[in-house]
Amino acid sequence: MDLAALPDSTITIGERSEVPGLLVILHGSLLMPKIAALISAGKINVAKLPQWIVITAPSNQDCYSPWPATSVRTEAPNFGGHGKEFLSGVVLPAVEKYAALATHTAQGTCPLTLLGYSLSGLCSLFEMQTTCHFDQYLLASPSTWFPGFVETFDTSHVHSDIRWCIVSGENEGEHHPEPLRSVRQTTDALVEKLAPAAPNYQRLLDSYDHHKGLELRLQRLLNFWVWCVKGCFSCAETILVRGGSADC
């Protein structure tokens, strides 16, 4: 299916913030309610976050996949492989439009952050290795198991000064067929490949599976963004976290 044949993506803009920057949230219809619940519960301080735009793709399988591939689940459609067109035709134009309206730093810049989960985390990594338009990448359980992705991941276009964080679970991939079962190993391989090119990162592990730990991962990723602004995170490390606070 051609990307043009799909319905339009949904883009929602958040309220203007005094904090400089723009936070782009993919997988919006799934992630934004969970982020809103974390804010309501006082687990995320919205006053410390920049303005956000929330993007919901019409098809996760088509829009977030970097190239066509056969589905690994019989009940799911095959991957359409329109990630490049989705990024260049939807995400980056929206970023250009709304970054111009967001709060800028005293130096006149608008720091850009991309947040993705699962397949949209994969799409975020694909953007990193192709255009690397963002300053921060927040990745919750990215689908690094996608066929051929880690093996062909190219760091030649990755900017060395970006900051990135991957948060995933120790038990991800359990009770699933290959290649999903090997997601822990492919994520380790991705980190090993990416770290020398972009050394300002954190890799956080929790004791949950792909779905159950999502709220905690979102909390930690958004606090990682705050830590970056405050300059109080330690770079180049893998940390095993089991519940508890995600505050700096």
C-alpha positions as CSV (number, residue, x, y, z in Angstrom):
1,M,0.0,0.0,0.0
2,D,1.3,3.5,-0.9
3,L,1.5,5.9,2.0
4,A,-0.7,8.4,0.1
5,A,-3.5,5.8,0.1
6,L,-3.6,5.8,3.9
7,P,-5.7,8.3,5.9
8,D,-4.0,11.4,7.2
9,S,-1.9,11.3,10.3
10,T,-3.4,13.1,13.4
11,I,-1.3,16.0,14.8
12,T,-2.2,17.7,18.0
13,I,-0.3,20.7,19.4
14,G,0.1,21.2,23.2
15,E,0.0,24.4,25.1
16,R,2.9,26.8,24.7
17,S,5.5,26.3,27.4
18,E,8.1,28.7,28.9
19,V,10.6,26.0,28.6
20,P,12.5,26.3,25.3
21,G,12.2,23.4,22.8
22,L,9.7,21.1,21.1
23,L,8.9,17.6,22.2
24,V,7.6,15.4,19.4
25,I,5.6,12.4,20.6
26,L,5.0,9.5,18.1
27,H,2.5,6.7,18.8
28,G,0.4,9.6,20.1
29,S,-3.0,8.0,20.7
30,L,-1.3,5.3,22.9
31,L,1.3,7.4,24.7
32,M,-0.4,10.7,25.4
33,P,-3.1,9.4,27.7
34,K,-0.4,7.6,29.8
35,I,1.7,10.8,29.9
36,A,-1.4,12.8,30.9
37,A,-2.0,10.3,33.7
38,L,1.6,10.6,34.9
39,I,1.2,14.4,34.9
40,S,-2.1,14.2,36.9
41,A,-0.5,11.9,39.4
42,G,2.4,14.3,40.0
43,K,5.0,11.9,38.6
44,I,5.9,14.3,35.8
45,N,6.2,18.0,36.3
46,V,4.6,19.5,33.2
47,A,6.1,22.9,34.0
48,K,9.6,21.5,33.3
49,L,8.6,20.2,29.9
50,P,8.7,22.1,26.6
51,Q,5.7,22.4,24.3
52,W,4.8,19.2,22.6
53,I,3.2,17.9,19.4
54,V,1.5,14.6,19.4
55,I,1.5,12.6,16.1
56,T,-0.6,9.5,15.5
57,A,0.1,7.6,12.4
58,P,-2.8,5.9,10.5
59,S,-1.0,2.6,10.4
60,N,1.9,1.6,12.8
61,Q,2.9,-1.3,10.5
62,D,3.2,0.9,7.5
63,C,4.4,4.3,8.8
64,Y,6.9,3.2,11.5
65,S,8.7,0.5,9.5
66,P,11.9,1.5,7.7
67,W,11.4,-1.0,4.8
68,P,8.9,-3.7,3.9
69,A,9.0,-7.0,5.8
70,T,6.8,-9.9,6.6
71,S,4.8,-9.7,9.8
72,V,6.1,-11.9,12.6
73,R,2.5,-12.4,13.9
74,T,-0.1,-14.2,11.9
75,E,-2.8,-11.8,13.1
76,A,-0.9,-8.6,12.1
77,P,-0.5,-7.2,8.6
78,N,2.9,-7.1,6.9
79,F,5.2,-4.1,7.3
80,G,4.7,-1.5,4.6
81,G,8.1,0.1,4.9
82,H,7.0,3.7,4.6
83,G,9.0,5.1,7.5
84,K,11.2,7.3,5.3
85,E,8.1,8.9,3.6
86,F,6.3,9.3,6.9
87,L,9.3,11.1,8.4
88,S,9.9,13.4,5.5
89,G,6.3,14.0,4.6
90,V,4.6,14.2,8.0
91,V,7.0,14.4,11.0
92,L,9.7,16.8,9.8
93,P,7.4,19.3,8.2
94,A,5.3,19.4,11.4
95,V,8.5,19.9,13.4
96,E,9.6,22.8,11.1
97,K,6.2,24.4,11.4
98,Y,5.7,24.2,15.1
99,A,9.3,24.7,16.2
100,A,9.1,28.2,14.7
101,L,6.2,28.9,17.1
102,A,7.7,27.3,20.2
103,T,9.8,29.0,22.9
104,H,13.4,29.5,21.9
105,T,16.6,29.7,23.9
106,A,18.4,33.0,24.6
107,Q,20.7,32.0,21.7
108,G,17.6,31.7,19.4
109,T,17.5,27.9,19.1
110,C,14.7,25.5,19.7
111,P,16.0,22.2,21.1
112,L,14.1,19.3,19.5
113,T,13.3,16.0,21.2
114,L,11.7,12.8,19.6
115,L,9.9,10.3,21.7
116,G,8.9,6.9,20.4
117,Y,7.7,3.5,21.7
118,S,8.0,0.0,20.2
119,L,7.7,0.5,16.4
120,S,7.7,4.3,16.7
121,G,10.9,3.9,18.7
122,L,12.3,2.0,15.8
123,C,11.2,4.8,13.5
124,S,12.9,7.3,15.8
125,L,16.2,5.3,15.5
126,F,15.7,5.2,11.7
127,E,15.4,9.0,11.7
128,M,18.5,9.2,13.8
129,Q,20.6,7.3,11.3
130,T,19.2,9.1,8.2
131,T,18.6,12.8,9.0
132,C,19.4,13.1,12.7
133,H,17.3,16.2,13.0
134,F,16.7,16.1,16.7
135,D,18.9,16.9,19.7
136,Q,17.4,14.3,22.1
137,Y,15.9,10.9,21.4
138,L,13.7,9.2,24.0
139,L,13.2,5.5,23.2
140,A,10.9,3.2,25.1
141,S,11.3,-0.4,24.2
142,P,12.3,0.2,20.5
143,S,11.6,-2.7,18.1
144,T,15.3,-3.3,17.4
145,W,14.3,-6.9,16.5
146,F,13.0,-5.6,13.1
147,P,14.6,-7.7,10.4
148,G,18.0,-6.4,9.3
149,F,17.8,-3.1,11.3
150,V,20.7,-3.5,13.7
151,E,22.9,-5.2,11.2
152,T,22.5,-2.3,8.8
153,F,22.4,0.5,11.3
154,D,24.6,3.3,10.0
155,T,26.1,5.8,12.4
156,S,27.8,7.9,9.8
157,H,25.1,10.5,9.8
158,V,24.5,10.5,13.6
159,H,25.6,13.7,15.3
160,S,28.1,13.1,18.1
161,D,26.5,15.6,20.4
162,I,22.9,14.2,20.5
163,R,21.6,12.8,23.8
164,W,19.6,9.6,23.8
165,C,18.1,7.2,26.3
166,I,16.7,3.7,25.8
167,V,14.5,2.3,28.5
168,S,13.3,-1.3,28.2
169,G,12.5,-4.4,30.2
170,E,14.5,-7.5,31.1
171,N,11.6,-9.7,30.2
172,E,10.8,-8.2,26.8
173,G,10.5,-10.9,24.1
174,E,9.6,-13.7,26.5
175,H,6.9,-16.0,25.3
176,H,7.2,-14.6,21.8
177,P,8.7,-16.2,18.6
178,E,11.8,-15.0,16.9
179,P,12.8,-12.3,16.1
180,L,10.8,-10.7,18.9
181,R,12.3,-13.1,21.4
182,S,15.8,-11.7,20.8
183,V,14.9,-8.0,21.3
184,R,17.1,-7.7,24.5
185,Q,20.1,-9.0,22.5
186,T,19.4,-6.7,19.5
187,T,19.0,-3.7,21.7
188,D,22.3,-4.5,23.4
189,A,23.9,-4.7,19.9
190,L,22.3,-1.4,18.9
191,V,23.6,0.4,22.0
192,E,27.1,-1.1,21.4
193,K,27.1,0.2,17.9
194,L,25.6,3.6,18.6
195,A,27.5,4.5,21.8
196,P,30.9,5.3,20.2
197,A,29.3,7.6,17.7
198,A,27.0,9.4,20.2
199,P,28.4,8.9,23.7
200,N,25.9,11.0,25.7
201,Y,23.3,8.4,26.6
202,Q,21.7,6.2,29.2
203,R,20.4,2.7,28.9
204,L,17.9,1.9,31.6
205,L,16.5,-1.6,32.3
206,D,13.5,-2.6,34.4
207,S,12.1,-5.9,35.5
208,Y,8.9,-5.8,33.3
209,D,7.9,-6.9,29.9
210,H,7.2,-4.9,26.7
211,H,3.8,-3.6,27.9
212,K,3.6,-3.6,31.7
213,G,6.5,-1.3,32.2
214,L,5.5,1.4,29.7
215,E,4.2,4.0,32.2
216,L,7.4,3.8,34.2
217,R,9.5,4.0,31.1
218,L,7.7,7.1,29.9
219,Q,8.3,8.7,33.4
220,R,12.0,7.9,33.3
221,L,12.4,9.1,29.7
222,L,10.8,12.5,30.4
223,N,12.8,12.9,33.6
224,F,15.9,12.1,31.5
225,W,14.9,15.1,29.4
226,V,14.8,17.2,32.5
227,W,18.1,15.8,33.7
228,C,19.7,16.8,30.3
229,V,18.5,20.4,30.8
230,K,19.8,20.4,34.4
231,G,23.0,18.6,33.5
232,C,22.7,16.0,36.2
233,F,22.7,12.7,34.4
234,S,25.6,10.4,34.0
235,C,26.6,9.5,30.4
236,A,27.4,6.2,28.9
237,E,26.0,3.8,31.3
238,T,23.6,1.0,31.7
239,I,21.5,1.0,34.8
240,L,19.2,-1.7,36.1
241,V,16.2,-0.2,37.9
242,R,13.5,-2.1,39.7
243,G,10.6,0.1,40.5
244,G,11.0,3.1,42.9
245,S,11.4,6.8,42.0
246,A,12.5,8.1,38.7
247,D,13.3,11.5,40.1
248,C,16.7,13.2,39.7
